[in-house]
Amino acid sequence: MLKRLIFMFMILLGSIQGAEISTMDTIRSKILNSAVSLYFSARGYGKVENITVDTNKKTLHFILLPEGETQKLAVNIGSYMTLSVDKEEYLILRNVQTNRVWLNRIFADHMAEGIKVPLGIVSKGAGSLLLNL
């Protein structure tokens, strides 16, 4: 009987921890989704669709409909990280790959340090904290 109670307690505890992880993953995904969408649309690069976030691997995948074009661009972000500079928070997108060879070469040649996406608007000062928990 005691073994069953311990087993049930462990299952319940695991479910609670799983729910907390799932909630944090949802929050992180929403922050990343908002930041990336705002960044690309505000600069006139195009409209972002279908963002997929893997917060464990710290990768992003999305479709970009480039401004003035009819063909969509598949974008894979191989890694992301957060950076704080002078109380400003940024999402750094690295290892950018697309379905356009020429664009991949530009990213490789000129953007080794990554794309610096401001988090301030969408995270209200808690982006680094929430993304790194």
GICOR-V426062 format. One record per residue. N is the residue number from 1. RES is the residue in one small letter. SS is DSSP state (H for helix, E for strand, L for the rest). Layout:
N_RES_SS ; N_RES_SS
This chain:
1_m_L ; 2_l_H ; 3_k_H ; 4_r_H ; 5_l_H ; 6_i_H ; 7_f_H ; 8_m_H ; 9_f_H ; 10_m_H ; 11_i_H ; 12_l_H ; 13_l_H ; 14_g_H ; 15_s_H ; 16_i_H ; 17_q_H ; 18_g_H ; 19_a_H ; 20_e_H ; 21_i_H ; 22_s_H ; 23_t_H ; 24_m_H ; 25_d_H ; 26_t_H ; 27_i_H ; 28_r_H ; 29_s_H ; 30_k_H ; 31_i_H ; 32_l_H ; 33_n_H ; 34_s_H ; 35_a_H ; 36_v_H ; 37_s_H ; 38_l_H ; 39_y_H ; 40_f_H ; 41_s_H ; 42_a_H ; 43_r_L ; 44_g_L ; 45_y_L ; 46_g_E ; 47_k_E ; 48_v_E ; 49_e_E ; 50_n_E ; 51_i_E ; 52_t_E ; 53_v_E ; 54_d_E ; 55_t_L ; 56_n_L ; 57_k_L ; 58_k_L ; 59_t_E ; 60_l_E ; 61_h_E ; 62_f_E ; 63_i_E ; 64_l_E ; 65_l_E ; 66_p_E ; 67_e_L ; 68_g_L ; 69_e_L ; 70_t_L ; 71_q_L ; 72_k_E ; 73_l_E ; 74_a_E ; 75_v_E ; 76_n_E ; 77_i_E ; 78_g_E ; 79_s_E ; 80_y_E ; 81_m_E ; 82_t_E ; 83_l_E ; 84_s_E ; 85_v_E ; 86_d_L ; 87_k_L ; 88_e_E ; 89_e_E ; 90_y_E ; 91_l_E ; 92_i_E ; 93_l_E ; 94_r_E ; 95_n_E ; 96_v_E ; 97_q_E ; 98_t_E ; 99_n_L ; 100_r_L ; 101_v_H ; 102_w_H ; 103_l_H ; 104_n_H ; 105_r_H ; 106_i_H ; 107_f_H ; 108_a_H ; 109_d_H ; 110_h_H ; 111_m_L ; 112_a_L ; 113_e_L ; 114_g_L ; 115_i_E ; 116_k_E ; 117_v_E ; 118_p_E ; 119_l_L ; 120_g_H ; 121_i_H ; 122_v_H ; 123_s_H ; 124_k_L ; 125_g_L ; 126_a_L ; 127_g_H ; 128_s_H ; 129_l_H ; 130_l_H ; 131_l_H ; 132_n_H ; 133_l_L
